[in-house]
Amino acid sequence: MLIGHWNQLKLTISKYPYFFIFAFIIFNFSTLDCYAQKPHIEGGLFKEGLLELKFKENWKYQPGDNLEWANPDFDDSDWYNLNPIELKAYQMPDSLWSGYGWWRISFTADPKTVAEIERLYFYSWGAAEIYLDGELVASFGNFSPDSQNEKTYSPNYAGDRPLKILPKDVHTLAVRFSNHQAKTNHQVFRYFSENLGFNIGFSNAVRAEYSDFRYANSFATLSVIVVVLSILLLLHVLLYIKFRKEEPYLVITLITFFFLCAAICAHILLFVDLNGFTNPIFSGILNSTAFGLGYSFLPYSLSSLFRIKKFYWTKHLVWLALLRTANYFVNVFNFILFDATIILAVIILMVVIMRIAIREKNKGALYVTFGAVGTSVFLLVNRMVNADIISLSTSLYYLDLILLYISYPLGIYIYITNQYGRLFLAMEQEVEERTHQLNAMVLNLTKTQKELSTKNDENVLLLKEIHHRVKNNLEVVSGLLALQFAKIDDPNMQEVMLSSQNRVKSMGILHQKLYQSEQLAFIEMKNYFENLCENILDSYNETDRIKVDIEMKEIELDVDTAVPLGLIVNELLTNSLKYAFPKGVKGKIELSLKNVDNDNFQLKISDNGVGKPLFGKAIGTGFGSQLVDLLTRQIDGKLIQDVSNGTLILINFERQATAKV
């Protein structure tokens, strides 16, 4: 079959030999003519309004400095063919570069394209004077053959310079250029050093509009990145502070911080004027290292976040980021190949980790997948744009840049928010269930409380009834003693009966107070003493002759303390009435009870009567004194007696039970 095709081709050539000879000659002449022509610019060469003069074989270079070289008629045929666009320092031989020189290029242009040109585009870290057709059209920095007088130009975000090209058959562009520090910077920074040469071109209305808003667009892009990353950084920091034991939060916080630093360093020229030496430090070294550190932590942050322990070793990838930066200074590996290998390796690792996380049914893992893989994809796109492998519109480039920095932190935060949202819903459901259980318990407790309250009310009534019956029984006893008193003629026996009757009444008054009070366990002592004294004075018919002053605050004591105190006061008051004021002498008795400190009390009874001897035979039977001593010991009290001026009895005692003061 192949032989048949070959025979057919020979037959065709033999029939039309002149046609093929003619086509061959035309092709060769057109090719020769094309190579003989000057470089030609036309509308099709514009990319987003920018036409760069990247005619590699047509640029001429000559070291030295001579203003005659700006003349378009100057013969530069013996100059060196050297393209200045993106010229690296290591590409320029030392024999041709002493820090300054001239570049020239001649070109033809389509008249319509010339009419469209509005501005001159120039990008460099050196100093330059631009001559078009012999006329100086723009200056950048301060050109000088002397490095001390040179002032290099720092590319800024200002718009391109206005330029109007007059129609002409052939145009000549000459660039008087100096960049004394270029080779020195290259020796220090290697890959990070700025280009020795420059980029130059023309722009039309499309590019003019872009360049006028370049600062605003770049600042807006940075603002979006910084604002979003700052908010996410703050939120991640708060999460880490709240949950310090969760190591993933620390790693994610570091990643967000590194990305934020990288974004600021990448746009440092928005705020600071740098030169060919300082710019690589911020825009190159710090930017690249910060982003590399953040990017190298991505696989470990995923493995720790989803607790996939077999990939915890990925935390050591951070050393690759440092090795990547070191490779810029000591070029061991090919930078592009090394960078691409790291990016692809990280992508593969993240895809594997995310597949495991999704397979293990980690809810919300797709958000992290979008963030992690998305960052890598946008990074690859950014690298390909910088390497001129692909081209993007300005708006798409800015969008890619924004997503490059914020995709992963944003995806992580969406994941964490989703997780805590699910946790919140679960907790809310748990709270509802617990609330329902608590409500049921409250209902049961309320019911129990009502039952207890009812029983308590019943017990209170029962206790009051008991106190009331005790009081009634004591009154019966008192009445019986009164009847017995009336039938006894012996004065001594009458006195004994009257004392016994008063003792019974003192206890009866106490029980009366108890069932009349809201407090069944406590007695208000002032009111009790007032009633007790009034009853004793009435029983001895001494209301007019003897006055009893009760100076004390309202004090509540428990029943076990109040009963002995009542009996003590009864005995001491009775003794004063019987012995302190003989032969109808009027007198005064003072009674008080005070709280000395927290748990210590003092009972005081004094009179201005005749007193009694400390030593000698007691008047009467002595039973009352014995009873007072007994009752004082019952309340763990201490009795103090003073008869130097009337009679003064002090009884100090401690609180026997919890009492309200």
JOKABEL-V85109 format. One record per pair of residues at least 12 apart in sequence whose C-alpha atoms are under 7 Angstrom apart, sorted by the first residue. I is the first residue (numbers start at 1). GAP is how many residues later the second one is. If there is no record, write none. Layout:
# JOKABEL-V85109
I:GAP / I:GAP
This chain:
# JOKABEL-V85109
38:68 / 38:69 / 38:70 / 39:16 / 39:68 / 39:69 / 40:67 / 40:68 / 40:69 / 41:67 / 41:68 / 41:69 / 42:67 / 42:68 / 42:71 / 43:70 / 48:158 / 48:159 / 49:154 / 49:155 / 49:156 / 49:157 / 49:158 / 50:152 / 50:153 / 50:154 / 50:157 / 51:150 / 51:151 / 51:152 / 52:148 / 52:149 / 52:150 / 53:147 / 53:148 / 54:31 / 56:27 / 57:24 / 58:23 / 58:47 / 59:22 / 59:23 / 59:24 / 59:44 / 59:45 / 59:46 / 60:19 / 60:20 / 60:21 / 60:22 / 60:43 / 60:44 / 60:45 / 61:18 / 61:19 / 61:20 / 61:21 / 61:41 / 61:42 / 61:43 / 62:17 / 62:18 / 62:39 / 62:40 / 62:41 / 63:33 / 63:34 / 63:37 / 63:38 / 63:39 / 64:36 / 64:37 / 65:36 / 65:37 / 70:61 / 70:64 / 70:104 / 71:63 / 72:61 / 72:62 / 72:100 / 84:113 / 84:114 / 85:112 / 85:113 / 85:114 / 86:109 / 86:111 / 86:112 / 86:113 / 87:108 / 87:109 / 87:110 / 88:107 / 88:108 / 89:93 / 89:94 / 89:97 / 89:106 / 89:107 / 99:79 / 99:80 / 99:81 / 100:45 / 100:77 / 100:78 / 100:79 / 100:80 / 101:75 / 101:76 / 101:77 / 102:73 / 102:74 / 102:75 / 103:71 / 103:72 / 103:73 / 104:69 / 104:70 / 104:71 / 105:67 / 105:68 / 105:69 / 106:64 / 106:65 / 106:66 / 106:67 / 107:63 / 107:64 / 107:65 / 108:61 / 108:62 / 108:63 / 111:56 / 114:51 / 114:53 / 116:88 / 117:47 / 117:85 / 117:86 / 117:87 / 118:44 / 118:45 / 118:46 / 118:85 / 118:86 / 118:87 / 119:41 / 119:42 / 119:43 / 119:44 / 119:83 / 119:84 / 119:85 / 120:40 / 120:41 / 120:42 / 120:43 / 120:81 / 120:82 / 120:83 / 121:39 / 121:40 / 121:79 / 121:80 / 121:81 / 121:82 / 122:77 / 122:78 / 122:79 / 123:32 / 123:75 / 123:76 / 123:77 / 124:29 / 124:31 / 124:73 / 124:74 / 124:75 / 125:27 / 125:28 / 125:29 / 125:30 / 125:69 / 125:150 / 125:151 / 126:26 / 126:27 / 126:52 / 126:53 / 127:13 / 127:14 / 127:15 / 127:16 / 127:24 / 127:25 / 127:26 / 127:50 / 127:51 / 127:52 / 128:12 / 128:13 / 128:14 / 128:15 / 128:47 / 128:48 / 128:49 / 128:50 / 129:14 / 129:46 / 129:47 / 129:48 / 130:44 / 130:45 / 130:46 / 131:42 / 131:43 / 131:44 / 132:40 / 132:41 / 132:42 / 133:38 / 133:39 / 133:40 / 140:13 / 141:12 / 143:34 / 143:35 / 144:34 / 145:33 / 147:33 / 152:27 / 154:119 / 154:120 / 154:121 / 156:113 / 157:57 / 157:58 / 158:54 / 158:57 / 159:52 / 159:53 / 160:48 / 160:51 / 179:17 / 182:14 / 185:92 / 189:140 / 190:138 / 190:139 / 191:137 / 191:138 / 192:88 / 192:92 / 192:136 / 193:87 / 194:82 / 221:177 / 221:181 / 225:177 / 225:180 / 225:181 / 226:34 / 229:27 / 229:31 / 229:177 / 232:177 / 233:20 / 233:23 / 233:24 / 236:13 / 236:17 / 237:16 / 248:53 / 248:56 / 248:57 / 251:50 / 252:49 / 255:39 / 255:42 / 256:153 / 258:32 / 258:33 / 258:35 / 258:36 / 259:31 / 259:32 / 259:35 / 259:146 / 261:29 / 262:24 / 262:25 / 262:26 / 262:28 / 262:29 / 265:17 / 265:18 / 265:21 / 265:22 / 266:17 / 266:21 / 268:15 / 289:32 / 289:33 / 289:36 / 292:29 / 293:25 / 293:28 / 296:21 / 296:22 / 296:25 / 297:18 / 297:21 / 299:15 / 299:47 / 299:50 / 299:51 / 300:12 / 300:14 / 300:15 / 303:50 / 306:51 / 343:33 / 347:26 / 347:29 / 354:15 / 364:51 / 364:54 / 365:50 / 367:44 / 367:45 / 367:47 / 367:48 / 368:40 / 368:43 / 368:44 / 368:47 / 370:41 / 371:36 / 371:37 / 371:39 / 371:40 / 371:41 / 372:36 / 374:33 / 375:28 / 375:29 / 375:32 / 375:33 / 378:22 / 378:25 / 378:26 / 379:25 / 464:51 / 467:44 / 467:45 / 467:47 / 467:48 / 468:43 / 468:44 / 468:47 / 470:41 / 471:37 / 471:40 / 471:41 / 474:30 / 474:31 / 474:34 / 475:30 / 475:33 / 478:23 / 478:26 / 478:27 / 481:16 / 481:20 / 485:12 / 502:34 / 503:64 / 503:67 / 506:26 / 506:60 / 506:61 / 506:64 / 507:56 / 510:18 / 521:37 / 521:38 / 522:34 / 522:35 / 522:36 / 522:37 / 523:33 / 523:34 / 523:35 / 523:36 / 523:39 / 524:30 / 524:31 / 524:32 / 524:33 / 525:29 / 525:30 / 525:31 / 525:32 / 526:26 / 526:27 / 526:28 / 526:29 / 545:41 / 545:42 / 546:40 / 546:41 / 546:42 / 547:40 / 547:41 / 547:42 / 548:40 / 548:41 / 548:42 / 549:40 / 549:41 / 549:42 / 550:40 / 550:41 / 550:42 / 551:40 / 551:41 / 552:40 / 552:41 / 552:42 / 555:106 / 556:103 / 556:104 / 556:105 / 557:102 / 557:103 / 558:99 / 558:101 / 561:74 / 561:95 / 564:67 / 568:60 / 568:63 / 571:53 / 571:57 / 580:29 / 580:30 / 580:31 / 581:28 / 581:29 / 587:21 / 587:22 / 588:19 / 588:20 / 589:17 / 589:18 / 589:19 / 590:15 / 590:16 / 590:17 / 591:13 / 591:14 / 591:15 / 592:12 / 592:13 / 599:55 / 599:56 / 600:53 / 600:54 / 600:55 / 601:51 / 601:52 / 601:53 / 602:48 / 602:49 / 602:50 / 602:51 / 603:47 / 603:48 / 603:49 / 604:45 / 604:46 / 604:47 / 605:43 / 605:44 / 605:45 / 606:41 / 606:42 / 606:43 / 607:39 / 607:40 / 607:41 / 608:37 / 608:38 / 608:39 / 609:37 / 609:38 / 610:36 / 611:32 / 611:34 / 611:35 / 611:36 / 612:31 / 635:18 / 635:21 / 636:17 / 637:14 / 637:15 / 637:16 / 638:13 / 638:14 / 638:15 / 639:12 / 639:13
